[in-house]
Amino acid sequence: MSVANTMVQAYVPDHFRGRMMGVFMMLFSGLVPFGNLLSGAFAHAFGAATVVFVGATLSLGLYLMLRARYAHAMTETAYSL
């Protein structure tokens, strides 16, 4: 969470930083109880190990997808110069 906070503050333009920090805090702090409730319900139904495995797999897949998308955008930008 500290890396995400640092990235938001480093890459967002100055005139949007306050708004983005408000959205960031609402999403990461305000929605956590709902995610915990959902994870608890799934853990009760399917087992905690299964829920952790599925969550880790989805997180890794999202990370790799975003990383590939960012790398593709950077190569297109480099070739368009």
Secondary structure by P-SEA (a helix, b strand, c coil): caaaaaaaaacccccaaaaaaaaaaaaaccaaaaaaaaaaaaaaaccaaaaaaaaaaaaaaaaaaaaaaaaaaaaaaaaac
